[in-house]
Structures are given as structure tokens and as C-alpha cells.
Amino acid sequence: MTSTPALGPLGLARPVRGVKVHSRQTLGGCAPTYGRIELDFEPLPAGVASCVEFACTVSPEPAPEFEDLLGRGVLRELSGTDTEDPEARRGAPVNARVIVRAMSWHHVDTCEQVFLRLGALAVREALRCVAEEREPQLTDTRVRLVS
């Protein structure tokens, strides 16, 4: 009986640029669900770990806590370890260089969980683009806040 060695992370097959994810604020609702991001995904050489870089404009002003959570959401989804979302992609890990080009948030209508989820949704869209050999489409959603 032979065993198959565990495979390491897969490399991203091609660059995917301009992945845009927007979470709308619920009109008349109390949940702070607003957020917007635009990311680029680039392949990495074998053996290089995934990374998130910020080369972006942030509106209305820089928000380190949202940037950190966006990065965490992206890296968890790339690693296939996102377990907080019941619809999470639990596939093979994928290595990629992720460049944040733009992000937008609101003082009242955004909470930290929004950017954690937006990061995961952006990775899923990038991987679908590669699998379906297409360009990114705007992901317009309303992030569900879990307690």
C-alpha cells in the first residue's frame, strides 16, 4: 500500500485584476454592513507564502483595524481554513499575492466583520474567474453579521 504525500498549496494559475466586492447597507436597518473593496490577485513562485499588500486609497481615511481584518479574511480563505462561514470554501489551499487597490468604509455603517467577509468573498470570486476563464464581475451583497 502506497500513500500519497500531502500536496502543498496550489499556485494561482493566472493574474486576476479588478475583483470588486461591495456590501450594501440595509436601508432602514440597524446592522452596520457597508464596505467596498477592490483587489488584484497575482501568482507567486513555488514555495512563496500568500501575502496581502496595501497599495490603495482608503475612504474616508485609513482604518488599520479594517485593513487587518480584510487581510485576515483573504488569507484564511486562501488557506482553506475559514470555518466561521457555513458556506466557506474548504478546498485546497491556494497561494497568491493579493494587492488591495481600494477600500471604502463608513464611520457608522461599517463594522469589523464586514471586511473579514469581504476578503473571503473576493478570494472566491478570483478563484471562480480562474476556474471559469473569465474576468471578474462585481460581487454586490449584503454581508450577514453573525453573533
SVG drawing of the C-alpha trace seen along z (x, -y; Angstrom):
<svg xmlns="http://www.w3.org/2000/svg" viewBox="-36 -61 46 63">
<polyline fill="none" stroke="black" stroke-width="0.4" points="0.0,0.0 1.4,-3.3 0.4,-6.7 0.1,-9.9 2.1,-12.7 0.0,-15.7 0.1,-18.4 1.2,-21.9 -0.8,-25.0 -1.7,-25.3 -0.4,-28.3 -2.8,-30.7 -3.0,-29.8 -3.1,-33.4 -3.5,-37.0 -6.9,-38.2 -7.2,-42.0 -10.0,-44.3 -12.0,-42.0 -14.7,-44.3 -16.9,-43.4 -19.5,-45.7 -21.6,-45.1 -24.6,-47.4 -26.1,-49.0 -29.6,-47.8 -31.9,-50.8 -33.8,-51.3 -31.7,-48.6 -29.5,-48.9 -26.8,-46.4 -23.5,-48.2 -22.9,-46.2 -21.4,-48.7 -18.0,-48.1 -16.3,-48.2 -13.0,-46.7 -11.1,-46.2 -8.3,-43.6 -5.8,-42.2 -4.6,-38.6 -1.2,-37.5 0.5,-34.1 3.5,-33.5 6.6,-31.4 6.5,-27.9 7.4,-27.9 6.4,-31.5 3.6,-32.1 0.5,-34.1 0.6,-37.8 -1.7,-40.8 -0.3,-44.2 -2.0,-47.6 -1.4,-49.9 -4.7,-51.6 -6.8,-54.6 -9.0,-54.3 -12.1,-56.3 -12.9,-58.2 -9.5,-57.7 -7.1,-54.9 -8.6,-52.3 -5.9,-49.9 -8.5,-47.7 -10.4,-47.2 -7.2,-46.6 -6.1,-44.0 -9.4,-42.2 -9.6,-42.3 -6.1,-40.7 -7.1,-38.1 -10.3,-37.2 -8.2,-36.9 -5.5,-34.8 -8.0,-32.5 -9.9,-31.9 -6.7,-31.3 -5.6,-28.7 -9.0,-27.0 -9.4,-27.3 -12.3,-29.7 -14.7,-27.9 -16.8,-30.9 -18.9,-31.0 -21.1,-27.9 -20.8,-28.5 -17.0,-28.8 -14.8,-27.3 -13.0,-24.4 -10.9,-23.4 -7.2,-23.1 -5.0,-26.0 -4.0,-28.5 -1.0,-30.8 -1.4,-34.3 -0.1,-37.8 -3.1,-40.0 -2.9,-43.7 -5.6,-45.9 -6.3,-48.8 -9.2,-50.5 -11.4,-50.1 -14.3,-52.2 -16.0,-52.2 -18.3,-54.4 -17.9,-55.7 -21.4,-54.5 -22.5,-51.9 -19.4,-49.6 -18.3,-47.1 -15.2,-44.9 -16.9,-41.7 -17.7,-43.3 -14.1,-43.3 -13.4,-39.8 -16.2,-38.6 -15.4,-40.9 -11.9,-39.4 -13.3,-35.9 -15.8,-36.8 -13.1,-38.4 -11.0,-35.3 -13.9,-33.1 -14.6,-35.5 -10.9,-35.4 -10.9,-31.6 -14.1,-31.4 -12.6,-33.7 -9.7,-31.4 -11.8,-28.2 -14.3,-29.7 -11.7,-31.6 -13.5,-34.9 -12.9,-38.4 -14.2,-39.5 -17.8,-40.5 -18.9,-42.9 -20.0,-41.0 -22.8,-43.1 -24.0,-41.6 -25.2,-42.4 -22.8,-40.8 -24.5,-38.8 -23.3,-39.6 -23.1,-36.5 -23.1,-36.9"/>
</svg>
